[in-house]
Amino acid sequence: MVISVCIVIAGFFQGINNTLITSAVMVVSPVERSTASSAYSFIRFTGGAIAPWLAGSLAVWFNPHVTFYVAGLAVIIGILVLFIGRKALVALD
């Protein structure tokens, strides 16, 4: 029961986050709305398709801890990309 409640709560925050990111992509994109939406969805769902396979493969090839290191590295890369591209996000203000 506790796990189910935690999953619902996490899904709530992920849904809000997804809505905010999608809205931001639509606002700052220099291309048509449909093109921006499809490009964003392609990136998001490709990552969602590759991540489980990659995590399992890394756990088998090395050890289960490596998957968390790779996830942490992905977060750091994401933060760097946001920092480097922050001028493009000025339109969100």
N, C-alpha and C positions, 0 to 999 in steps of 0.2 A: 504494500500500500504506500509506504514512504517513497519508494522508487518511482511509482506511478505519479505521485504528486510532484516530485522533483522534476520528472520529465515534462510534465505539463507546464510547470513554472519556467523551466529552461526554454521550452518551445515558445512561450509567451514573449520572453525577451528576445529570442532569435527572430520571431516574427516582426517585432518592432524594429529591430536592427535592420532586417532585410528591407522593410518599407522605407526606412530613412536612407539607406544606401541606394536603393533603386531611385528614390526621388532625387537624391544628389546627382546621380549619374545622368538623369534626364535633364537636370538644370544646367550642368556644366559642359555637357557634350556639345561640340560644334556641329554635329551631324543631325540628320532628322531623328525624331523621337523613336520611330520604329527601328532604325538602324542601331541607335544607341541601346535600345532595349534588347534587341536580338544579340548584339555583341556582348552585353553584360550577362545575359542568360547563358550564352555559349561558354564564357569563361567560368561562370559559377557552376554550371552543371558538369562541365568537363572536370573541374577540380573535384566535384562531388563523386564523379565516377572513378577517377584515378586514385583518390585518397585511400579508400579501403583496401584496394589491391596493393598499393605501395606500402601502406602500414603493415599489412600482413607479410609481404615479401621482405621488408626490412627486418621484421621480427624473426623471420625464419633464417635469413642470411646472417644476421648479426646477433641481436638479442632484443627482447621487447622494449628495453629502455631507449633504444635508438629511435623508435617511432616518436617518442616525446621530444627528443632533441631536434628531430627534423621539423616537428610541429612548431617548436619554439623558434627555430631558425626561420620558418615561414612567417611567423608573427613579426619577427624583427625585420625581415625583408619588406613586409607590408607597411610597417611603420616608416621605414626609410623611403619607400615609394611615396607615401603620403607626405612626408616631410619635403622630399625633393619636388613633388608636384603641387605643393601648397598654393602656388600662385594661380593655378588653374581653379582652385577651390574658392577663390575670392568672390566669385559670382554667387556663392551660397549665402553670403552675408546680405 
